[in-house]
Amino acid sequence: MRAIILLLLVFTMSLAALAQQRFDFKVREDMFAGMDGDSVAFDRAMKLIADTLAREPDHAEALVWRGDGRLFMAGQAFQRGDFAGGQKLFTEGLADMERAVALAPNDIAVRVPRAAGLMPAARALRRVDRSEADRLTRIAVGDFEFVLQASQPHWSSMSEHGRGEVLGALADGWLMLGETAKADVFLERMTNELPGTPYAKNATQRRADPSARVALTCLGCH
């Protein structure tokens, strides 16, 4: 779950100029803190989301953040053995995300949180349901591809960290799906566009051995 926190923080900060509605500025710090163990902050974030949706049921950003929150709570439920409760929260979280993107398909502030939430969820799910994990991974990859395309006018001005996270997420997603040729496109970009960085170093290792236990995202986040 730490991966969600770091990826969301990187993307929402790196691509801030592209977002029109900045609901994430209001909710993200409490959500991040909550996912990192601060239950009071998490409850505060979820209350802000609930209050926003009570006023505006079609608030796409609030919906996608509620989806992330529900996926987080689902993971906690699964860990304590509450599989029925966890499955309910997981299903509700996915529904929130799907509805959010249906309402605002071209809003980067909606697509980013969905992608960053789905990738670690799919990775965890892969052990028990490969088909569903693949489906969620493909959705996340599609979102990250949208992010990459939307960021092109600003690409050269983005930090190495921001560019590395976008390219690394795409490479990681395709590797999770076993699509090494597609992953290589982004691994090569990481080595060519980010020379001398941890992104380039790790991308080189993953190109040589796609199964290597070398991270492609959340590099230098600490």
C-alpha positions in Angstrom: 0.0 0.0 0.0 3.0 2.3 0.4 3.4 2.2 -3.4 0.0 3.9 -3.8 1.1 6.8 -1.5 4.4 7.4 -3.3 3.0 7.1 -6.8 0.1 9.3 -6.2 2.3 11.9 -4.6 4.7 11.9 -7.4 2.2 12.1 -10.2 -0.1 14.7 -8.6 2.8 16.9 -7.9 4.6 16.4 -11.2 1.6 16.9 -13.3 -0.2 19.5 -11.2 -0.3 22.0 -14.1 -2.5 19.7 -16.1 -5.2 19.2 -13.6 -8.2 21.6 -13.6 -9.9 20.6 -10.4 -7.6 20.4 -7.4 -9.6 18.4 -5.0 -6.5 16.3 -4.5 -4.8 19.2 -2.8 -7.5 19.1 -0.1 -7.5 15.3 0.5 -4.2 13.8 -0.5 -2.0 14.6 2.6 -4.6 13.1 5.0 -5.1 10.1 2.7 -1.4 9.5 2.4 -1.0 9.8 6.1 -3.9 7.5 6.7 -2.5 4.8 4.3 0.7 5.1 6.2 -0.9 4.3 9.5 -2.6 7.5 10.8 -6.2 6.4 11.2 -7.4 9.8 12.3 -6.1 11.4 9.2 -7.6 8.7 7.0 -11.0 9.1 8.7 -10.7 12.9 8.1 -9.9 12.3 4.4 -12.9 9.9 4.0 -15.2 12.4 5.7 -14.1 15.2 3.4 -14.8 12.9 0.4 -18.2 11.8 1.9 -19.2 15.4 2.5 -18.2 16.4 -1.0 -20.2 13.6 -2.6 -23.2 14.4 -0.4 -23.2 17.9 -2.0 -22.0 16.8 -5.5 -22.8 13.1 -6.2 -21.0 13.3 -9.5 -17.8 14.8 -8.2 -15.4 12.7 -10.2 -12.2 13.4 -8.2 -14.0 12.7 -4.9 -15.3 9.4 -6.3 -11.9 8.2 -7.5 -10.3 9.1 -4.1 -13.1 7.2 -2.3 -12.2 4.3 -4.6 -8.6 4.4 -3.5 -9.7 4.7 0.1 -12.0 1.7 -0.3 -9.3 -0.4 -1.9 -7.0 0.4 1.1 -9.8 -0.6 3.5 -10.4 -3.8 1.5 -6.7 -4.7 1.9 -6.9 -4.2 5.6 -10.0 -6.3 5.8 -8.4 -9.1 3.9 -5.3 -9.0 6.2 -7.5 -9.5 9.3 -9.4 -12.3 7.6 -12.6 -10.5 6.8 -12.9 -11.8 3.2 -16.6 -10.9 2.8 -16.1 -7.4 4.0 -12.9 -7.0 2.0 -14.5 -8.2 -1.2 -17.4 -5.8 -0.7 -15.1 -2.9 -0.2 -12.9 -3.9 -3.2 -16.0 -4.2 -5.5 -17.3 -0.8 -4.3 -13.9 0.8 -4.7 -13.6 -0.4 -8.3 -17.1 0.8 -9.0 -16.2 4.3 -7.7 -13.2 4.4 -9.9 -15.1 3.3 -13.0 -17.8 5.8 -12.4 -15.3 8.6 -11.8 -13.6 7.9 -15.1 -16.9 7.6 -16.9 -17.8 11.1 -15.6 -14.4 12.7 -16.4 -12.5 10.5 -18.9 -10.0 13.2 -19.8 -9.2 14.5 -16.4 -5.7 13.6 -15.4 -6.6 14.2 -11.7 -9.0 11.3 -12.0 -7.0 8.9 -14.2 -3.8 9.2 -12.1 -5.3 8.1 -8.8 -7.1 5.2 -10.5 -4.0 4.0 -12.1 -1.9 4.4 -9.0 -4.5 2.5 -6.9 -5.1 -0.3 -9.4 -1.4 -1.3 -10.0 -0.6 -2.4 -6.4 -4.1 -3.9 -6.0 -3.6 -6.0 -9.2 -0.1 -7.1 -8.0 -1.6 -8.4 -4.7 -4.5 -10.0 -6.5 -2.4 -11.8 -9.0 -1.6 -14.6 -6.5 -5.2 -15.6 -6.2 -6.9 -14.4 -9.4 -4.6 -14.0 -12.4 -7.4 -13.2 -14.8 -8.8 -10.3 -12.8 -5.4 -9.1 -11.9 -4.6 -8.9 -15.7 -7.8 -7.0 -16.3 -7.0 -4.4 -13.7 -3.4 -4.1 -14.8 -4.6 -3.4 -18.4 -6.9 -0.7 -17.1 -4.0 0.9 -15.1 -1.7 0.7 -18.1 -4.4 2.4 -20.2 -4.6 5.2 -17.6 -0.8 5.6 -17.5 -0.7 5.7 -21.3 -3.3 8.5 -21.1 -1.0 10.3 -18.6 2.0 9.9 -20.9 0.1 11.3 -23.9 -1.4 14.2 -21.9 1.9 15.1 -20.4 3.7 15.5 -23.8 3.4 19.3 -24.0 5.0 19.5 -20.6 7.3 16.4 -20.8 10.6 18.3 -21.1 9.9 20.5 -18.1 8.9 17.6 -15.8 11.5 16.4 -13.3 13.5 13.3 -14.0 11.6 11.7 -11.1 8.2 12.5 -12.6 9.2 11.2 -16.1 10.8 8.1 -14.6 7.7 7.2 -12.6 5.5 7.5 -15.7 7.8 5.4 -17.9 8.5 3.0 -15.1 4.9 2.4 -14.3 4.2 1.6 -18.0 7.1 -0.8 -18.2 6.1 -2.4 -14.9 2.6 -2.9 -16.1 3.5 -4.5 -19.3 6.0 -6.8 -17.5 3.3 -7.8 -15.1 1.2 -8.8 -18.2 4.1 -10.8 -19.7 4.3 -8.3 -22.6 8.1 -7.9 -22.7 8.3 -6.3 -26.1 5.9 -3.6 -25.1 7.7 -3.1 -21.8 11.1 -2.8 -23.6 9.8 0.3 -25.4 9.5 2.1 -22.0 12.6 0.5 -20.5 14.6 1.8 -23.5 13.2 5.3 -23.0 14.2 5.1 -19.4 17.8 4.3 -20.2 18.0 6.9 -23.1 16.1 9.8 -21.5 17.2 9.4 -17.9 20.9 8.5 -18.1 22.8 8.3 -14.9 19.6 7.9 -12.8 18.3 4.9 -10.8 15.6 4.6 -13.4 18.1 4.0 -16.2 20.1 1.6 -14.0 17.1 -0.5 -13.0 15.6 -0.4 -16.5 18.9 -1.8 -17.9 18.7 -4.7 -15.4 15.1 -5.5 -16.2 15.8 -5.5 -19.9 18.5 -8.0 -19.4 16.3 -10.1 -17.0 12.5 -9.2 -17.1 12.0 -11.4 -13.9 14.6 -9.6 -11.9 13.4 -8.3 -8.5 14.4 -4.7 -9.4 11.9 -1.9 -8.8 11.0 0.4 -11.7 8.9 2.9 -9.7 9.2 4.7 -6.4 12.9 5.3 -6.9 14.2 8.1 -4.9 10.8 8.8 -3.3 12.3 8.9 0.2 
